[in-house]
Amino acid sequence: MSAQNKILGNNVVLLAQYTVGSTLTPVPIAYARNCEVDSDTDFVEKSGTQQGKWKEFEPKRSGWKMSVTCLLADDETDVWQAYNNRTLLDVYFEDAIGADWMWSGKAYIKHIKATGPIDQMASFQVEFQGTGALTYSVL
């Protein structure tokens, strides 16, 4: 991978789809400082006692989550309402410069944490629990 193909973290954005007026619109989550997508797969051991000293595994189900750390603003009511109402959201994790690629899926807000250190900007963290497949697309 060449240096020009590397993506800086500040060029990645996490969006959730909200109703704006009467239209579903992807909206960046707050003033994001950091965002990530995390996926894992469960494995079951398939080796028996006759197969020697090394274990063998087989992949089973996969899951995923997304998270974002944001600067806290006065207008974060959409995030809190989606959390309180258990709203299923469409979430997107994409290249904000040129939109060359995107991970997308449906998720619920699992966790919200607000932090207000003395003499620093207040922030909050939002973790989304994915449900169903996480899709990677080249745009």
PEGIZI-V545535 format. One record per helix or strand of 3 or more residues. SS is the DSSP state (hx for helix, st for strand). FROM is the first residue (numbers start at 0). LEN is the number of residues. If there is no record, write none. Layout:
# PEGIZI-V545535
[[SS	FROM	LEN] [SS	FROM	LEN]]
This chain:
# PEGIZI-V545535
[[hx	2	3] [hx	8	3] [st	11	9] [st	22	6] [st	30	15] [hx	48	3] [st	56	15] [hx	76	8] [st	88	7] [st	100	15] [st	122	16]]
